[in-house]
């Protein structure tokens, strides 16, 4: 399963145009992939490790960002530390960067700069 998770992470990175509705909620970045899959990513205690969460029944990123009782939220968690491969850490780190860039509109800014 771990290899499939990292394969999915790498697919999200390669198809970053499918990442939308990014919201920062504390240290977690919540985002939607393909307009239907809600995920979250954050750095965990060791600054070189990351946690990735899939929220199967969450509705929207906006709804998830307003949750006060996390005991009622279903999720599946993956961590780069538990997966334990260098690729897991580097892929999750890159996904975190991509999601942060989406939040701040970096793709659009770079497109404008490059096109002059």
C-alpha positions in Angstrom: 0.0 0.0 0.0 2.8 2.4 0.8 4.2 2.3 -2.7 0.7 3.1 -4.1 0.4 6.1 -1.8 3.7 7.5 -3.0 2.7 6.8 -6.6 -0.6 8.8 -6.0 1.4 11.6 -4.4 3.7 11.7 -7.4 0.7 11.8 -9.7 -0.8 14.7 -7.8 2.6 16.5 -8.2 2.7 15.8 -11.9 -0.9 16.9 -12.4 -0.9 19.9 -10.1 -3.6 21.5 -12.2 -6.0 19.1 -10.5 -5.2 20.6 -7.0 -7.7 23.2 -6.0 -9.5 24.8 -3.0 -6.4 24.9 -0.8 -7.0 26.2 2.7 -4.4 26.5 5.5 -5.8 25.2 8.8 -3.2 25.6 11.5 -0.2 23.8 10.2 -2.2 21.6 7.8 -2.9 22.4 4.2 -6.2 21.0 3.1 -6.8 20.6 -0.6 -9.1 19.0 -3.1 -7.8 16.8 -5.9 -9.8 16.3 -9.1 -12.6 18.3 -7.5 -13.7 15.3 -5.4 -10.9 13.9 -3.2 -10.1 15.9 0.0 -6.6 15.6 1.3 -4.5 17.3 3.9 -0.7 17.6 4.3 1.5 18.9 7.1 5.0 18.6 8.6 5.1 16.5 11.7 7.3 16.8 14.8 10.5 15.9 13.0 10.7 18.8 10.5 11.9 16.4 7.7 8.8 14.2 8.0 5.3 14.7 6.6 1.8 13.4 7.3 -0.7 13.0 4.5 -4.4 12.6 5.3 -7.3 11.5 3.1 -10.7 12.6 4.2 -13.3 10.3 2.5 -16.5 11.9 3.8 -15.6 15.5 4.4 -17.5 17.4 1.8 -15.4 20.4 0.9 -12.1 21.9 2.1 -14.1 24.9 3.5 -16.3 22.6 5.6 -13.3 20.6 6.9 -11.4 23.8 7.8 -14.2 24.7 10.2 -14.4 21.4 12.1 -14.2 21.7 15.8 -14.8 18.1 16.8 -12.2 16.0 14.9 -13.4 12.8 16.6 -16.4 12.9 14.2 -14.2 13.1 11.1 -13.1 10.0 9.2 -9.6 10.0 7.7 -6.8 7.8 6.7 -3.3 8.9 7.6 0.1 8.2 6.0 3.4 9.5 7.2 6.7 9.6 5.5 8.4 8.4 8.7 6.1 5.2 8.8 6.6 4.6 5.1 10.3 4.9 5.8 11.7 5.5 2.3 13.7 8.5 1.1 11.2 8.8 -1.8 8.3 9.0 0.6 9.9 12.0 2.4 11.0 13.8 -0.8 7.6 13.2 -2.6 5.6 14.4 0.4 7.9 17.4 0.8 7.4 18.3 -2.9 3.6 17.9 -2.6 3.6 20.2 0.4 5.5 22.8 -1.7 3.1 22.4 -4.6 0.1 22.8 -2.3 1.6 25.9 -0.7 2.3 27.4 -4.1 -1.4 26.7 -5.1 -2.6 28.5 -2.0 -0.6 31.6 -2.9 -1.2 31.5 -6.7 2.5 31.0 -7.6 1.7 29.2 -10.8 -0.3 32.2 -12.2 2.4 34.6 -11.0 5.2 32.6 -12.7 3.1 32.3 -15.9 2.7 36.1 -16.0 6.4 36.7 -15.3 7.5 34.2 -18.0 5.1 35.5 -20.6 6.2 39.0 -19.9 
